[in-house]
Amino acid sequence: MRVVINTPNGNIGRRLATQLLERGVEVVGLSRSPDKVKDLADRGMKVIEGSVDDGAALERAFEGADAVFWLTPPVAGPDFHEVATRTAKAAAEAAKRKGVKRAVVLSSVGAQTGRGTGPVGVMLEIEQAFQAAVPNVTVLRPGFFMENFLRSADSIAKAGSIFMPAPADKKFPVVSTSDIGDKAAEVLLDAGWSGHRFVGVHGPADLTYNEAAAILSDALGKPVAYVQVTLDQARQGMLGAGMPAFLADIYLEMYGAILDGRMDAAEPRSPETTTKTTLAEFARTVLRPAVEAAAPR
């Protein structure tokens, strides 16, 4: 089996590539910077140099491929929605021309809502682009990334607090990116599914921010409080940290969608959607070093 990964250097793409290579799968990685994935190339991954919006590179990558894993790159400009959807549609059409039969598309909780949910607002159209072009598509809709807590490493270190505009007592699924990569590998290695389907990736438990703060307090060995701020306060904080205004605005749109329920998971939790890495484990192994590095000297 030959699988194309469009983001082999990201947390999820790298985890997926490693899992597939360990199982003898032929992996093709599309990368603008081949030096950043040299370790994967040394393990057998074929690297196609180019970006996700490089049509010629996509054609080369999809040649002879059985499946593709598609992850939408992060917001890079104020025209994110248009660029992301245009790029995904072009990729899906390239996959169709090359006879790719299976796709695993990384989406998100809240994707069912469509536009108006910040960076998640592009996902529904991207899902539909691949469903229109590829006969067998599994859409993965993960919960909120544990890695998002890394953005609060500085405030945890210096103020013992996480400041967010999300409700303190609303439960939401929390999942590590390593578990998402593992789920993608599981789906790609499973020959028993066909057609179009949606699969949630929900981590081991739904948590409120208050519950998450208590878990982090225990795992980090220091008190961590959750402080709900207003949308305007969140925007001022992002701008004060140097975030471009367009990026702050797109995140604020997502936070607004969280507040009114449009980012709730459409897929119910089940044994299939429940993954293993706990927030406590993530905090001890990933978040703690970041918090310690941000601590005042």
C-alpha positions in Angstrom: 0.0 0.0 0.0 1.2 3.5 -0.9 0.0 6.4 1.2 0.6 10.1 0.6 0.9 12.4 3.6 0.6 16.1 2.8 2.1 17.3 6.1 4.8 14.9 7.2 6.6 17.4 9.4 3.7 18.3 11.6 2.9 16.6 14.9 0.1 14.5 13.4 1.7 13.8 10.0 5.0 12.8 11.5 3.3 10.4 14.0 1.3 8.9 11.2 4.3 8.5 8.9 6.3 6.8 11.7 3.5 4.4 12.4 3.0 3.5 8.8 6.7 3.0 8.1 7.0 0.7 11.1 4.4 -1.5 9.5 6.0 -1.7 6.2 3.7 0.7 4.3 5.2 2.7 1.4 4.9 6.4 2.5 5.2 9.5 0.3 5.6 12.8 2.1 5.0 16.2 0.4 7.3 18.8 2.0 8.5 22.3 1.1 11.6 21.6 3.2 12.9 18.1 2.7 15.7 18.7 5.2 13.0 18.8 8.0 11.9 15.3 7.2 15.3 13.8 6.5 14.9 11.4 9.5 11.7 10.0 7.9 13.4 9.8 4.5 16.2 7.8 6.2 13.6 5.4 7.4 12.2 4.9 3.9 9.7 7.7 3.3 9.8 9.0 -0.3 9.9 12.8 -0.2 8.3 14.9 -2.9 9.5 18.5 -2.6 6.7 21.0 -3.0 3.9 22.7 -1.2 0.2 21.7 -0.8 -0.8 24.2 -3.4 1.8 23.0 -6.0 -0.2 21.2 -8.6 2.8 19.5 -10.2 4.1 18.3 -6.9 0.7 16.9 -6.0 0.5 15.0 -9.3 3.9 13.5 -8.6 3.0 12.6 -5.1 -0.3 10.9 -6.1 1.2 8.8 -8.9 0.5 5.2 -8.0 -0.9 6.1 -4.6 -3.6 4.0 -2.9 -4.5 6.5 -0.2 -4.0 10.0 0.9 -4.0 11.6 4.4 -5.0 15.3 4.1 -4.4 17.8 6.9 -5.2 21.5 6.3 -2.2 23.6 7.2 -2.6 26.3 9.9 -3.9 29.8 9.2 -1.2 31.7 7.3 -3.1 34.8 6.0 -6.4 36.8 6.0 -7.5 34.8 2.9 -7.2 31.5 4.8 -10.7 30.2 4.0 -10.4 30.8 0.3 -6.8 29.4 0.0 -7.5 26.3 2.2 -10.7 25.3 0.3 -9.2 26.0 -3.1 -6.1 24.0 -2.3 -8.1 21.1 -0.9 -10.4 21.0 -4.0 -7.3 21.0 -6.3 -5.7 18.2 -4.3 -8.9 16.1 -4.3 -9.2 16.5 -8.1 -5.6 15.5 -8.5 -6.2 12.4 -6.4 -9.2 11.5 -8.6 -7.2 11.9 -11.8 -4.5 9.6 -10.4 -7.0 7.0 -9.3 -6.6 7.3 -5.6 -9.3 5.2 -4.0 -9.1 6.1 -0.3 -8.6 9.3 1.7 -8.4 10.1 5.4 -9.2 13.8 5.9 -8.4 15.5 9.2 -11.3 17.8 10.2 -12.5 18.9 13.6 -15.4 19.0 16.1 -17.7 21.7 14.9 -17.0 21.1 11.2 -20.7 20.2 10.6 -21.6 23.9 11.2 -19.6 25.2 8.3 -18.4 28.8 8.0 -18.5 31.1 11.0 -16.4 28.9 13.3 -13.0 30.5 12.7 -10.3 28.1 11.3 -12.8 25.2 11.6 -15.1 27.0 9.2 -13.3 25.6 6.2 -13.5 22.0 7.2 -17.0 21.1 5.9 -16.1 22.3 2.4 -12.8 20.4 2.5 -14.6 17.2 3.7 -17.1 17.6 0.8 -14.3 18.2 -1.8 -12.7 14.8 -1.0 -16.1 13.1 -0.8 -16.9 14.3 -4.3 -13.6 13.1 -5.7 -12.6 9.9 -3.9 -14.8 6.9 -3.5 -13.8 6.0 0.0 -13.3 8.8 2.6 -13.0 8.7 6.3 -13.3 12.1 7.9 -11.7 12.3 11.3 -13.2 14.9 13.6 -11.0 15.3 16.7 -11.7 17.2 19.8 -9.7 20.1 21.2 -5.9 19.4 21.0 -4.1 19.0 24.3 -1.3 20.8 22.6 -3.4 24.0 22.8 -2.5 24.2 26.5 1.1 24.9 25.3 -0.2 28.4 24.4 -0.8 29.0 28.1 2.6 27.8 29.2 3.8 31.3 29.9 0.7 32.3 31.9 0.8 29.1 33.8 4.4 29.7 34.7 4.0 33.3 35.6 0.5 33.7 36.8 -0.6 30.2 37.7 -3.6 30.6 35.4 -5.1 29.8 32.0 -7.0 32.7 30.5 -9.6 31.8 27.9 -13.0 33.0 26.7 -14.6 29.5 26.8 -17.0 28.5 29.6 -15.4 27.2 32.7 -18.0 24.4 33.3 -18.7 23.2 29.7 -17.4 19.7 28.9 -15.5 19.2 25.7 -13.4 16.3 24.3 -9.7 16.7 24.7 -7.2 14.7 22.6 -3.5 14.5 22.0 -2.1 14.9 18.5 -0.2 11.6 18.9 -3.5 9.8 19.4 -4.9 11.5 16.3 -1.9 10.3 14.3 -2.4 6.8 15.7 -6.1 6.8 14.8 -5.3 7.9 11.2 -2.8 5.0 11.0 -5.5 2.6 12.3 -8.0 3.7 9.7 -5.5 3.6 6.8 -4.3 0.1 7.8 -7.9 -1.2 8.1 -9.0 -2.7 4.8 -12.5 -3.4 6.1 -14.2 0.0 5.5 -15.6 1.6 2.4 -17.7 4.6 1.4 -17.9 7.9 3.2 -18.0 8.1 7.0 -17.2 10.4 9.9 -15.2 9.2 12.9 -14.8 11.3 16.1 -11.4 11.3 17.9 -12.3 12.3 21.5 -9.4 11.5 23.8 -10.1 9.5 27.0 -12.7 11.8 28.5 -14.7 15.0 28.1 -13.5 17.7 30.5 -14.5 21.2 31.6 -11.8 23.8 31.8 -12.1 23.7 35.6 -11.5 20.0 35.6 -8.6 20.4 33.2 -7.0 23.0 35.5 -7.3 20.6 38.5 -5.6 17.9 36.4 -2.8 20.2 35.4 -2.3 21.4 38.9 -1.7 17.8 40.1 0.4 16.9 37.1 2.6 20.0 37.2 2.9 20.1 40.9 1.7 23.7 41.2 -1.7 25.4 41.4 -3.3 26.2 38.0 -6.6 28.2 37.9 -8.9 28.7 35.0 -10.0 32.2 34.4 -12.8 32.9 31.9 -12.2 36.2 30.1 -14.5 38.1 27.7 -14.0 37.9 23.9 -12.7 41.5 23.9 -10.2 40.7 26.7 -9.1 37.7 24.7 -8.6 39.8 21.6 -6.6 42.4 23.5 -4.4 39.7 25.0 -3.7 38.1 21.6 -2.9 41.5 20.0 -0.7 42.4 23.0 1.2 39.1 22.5 2.0 40.2 18.9 -0.6 38.2 17.1 -1.7 39.7 13.8 -5.2 41.2 13.9 -6.6 38.8 11.2 -5.4 35.8 13.2 -6.9 37.1 16.5 -10.2 37.7 14.7 -10.4 34.2 13.2 -9.7 32.7 16.7 -12.3 35.0 18.2 -14.9 33.7 15.7 -14.1 30.2 16.9 -14.4 31.2 20.5 -17.8 32.7 19.8 -18.9 29.5 18.2 -17.7 27.6 21.3 -19.8 29.9 23.5 -23.0 29.3 21.5 -22.6 25.6 20.9 -21.6 25.5 17.3 -18.3 23.8 18.1 -19.9 20.9 19.9 -19.0 17.4 18.6 -21.5 15.9 16.1 -20.2 12.4 16.7 -21.1 10.8 20.0 -18.4 9.4 22.2 -18.0 5.6 21.8 -15.2 3.0 22.3 -14.1 3.7 18.7 -13.7 7.5 19.3 -12.1 7.2 22.7 -8.3 7.3 22.7 -5.7 6.6 25.4 -3.5 9.5 26.2 -4.7 11.3 29.3 -4.3 15.0 30.0 -2.3 14.2 33.1 0.2 12.2 31.0 0.4 14.9 28.4 1.0 17.5 31.1 3.8 15.5 32.7 5.6 14.7 29.4 4.9 17.7 27.1 3.5 20.7 29.0 5.7 20.6 32.1 9.0 21.2 30.2 7.3 24.2 28.4 6.1 25.6 31.7 9.5 25.1 33.3 11.2 26.9 30.4 8.8 29.9 30.7 9.2 30.2 34.5 10.9 33.4 35.7 14.6 33.1 36.5 
